[in-house]
């Protein structure tokens, strides 16, 4: 057998071995990459516009825009606005974000909070707060009707005019009587003087 023929034979035998080694290395690399992902649980309470959401409100966790898991609030023994995502699978150290379903806008509202995905078996507690475009109406506070300020009764500041006691005559009547008396007295004296002059003649 020539040397060239021997080399060809060895190469033919080594080819399957090299292909098998490559396949094993690729599968191992894939397995190593898979080991970096793990299921992690998330639990907390959800609020929209600072108001607790009702039971049955949708909650979902995302990595960027990809939905990883979703649930609703108030399941089993949870509070009405409490959610629990028991097995969210993502790469350890990944930052995940959350969204809350809001019936008022028929859509998902992004929550302010994010979380870092942890190792398998860990549970991350995070309360979620989202905001709608609907203005919040504050609770009405009771108002009391304004009471009118008491009106002071009018007071008469004028100095009362003194009157003569016992229904007597006023000052004008007294003056009229005096003047009339003087006139009458003058007429009497004038008549008497004229009579005296006539008697002397």
Secondary structure as GFF3:
##gff-version 3
##sequence-region A 1 201
A	DSSP	alpha_helix	3	34	.	.	.	ID=ss1
A	DSSP	beta_strand	37	48	.	.	.	ID=ss2
A	DSSP	beta_strand	51	52	.	.	.	ID=ss3
A	DSSP	beta_strand	58	63	.	.	.	ID=ss4
A	DSSP	beta_strand	66	72	.	.	.	ID=ss5
A	DSSP	beta_strand	82	91	.	.	.	ID=ss6
A	DSSP	beta_strand	95	102	.	.	.	ID=ss7
A	DSSP	beta_strand	107	116	.	.	.	ID=ss8
A	DSSP	beta_strand	123	125	.	.	.	ID=ss9
A	DSSP	beta_strand	128	130	.	.	.	ID=ss10
A	DSSP	three_ten_helix	165	167	.	.	.	ID=ss11
A	DSSP	alpha_helix	171	200	.	.	.	ID=ss12
###
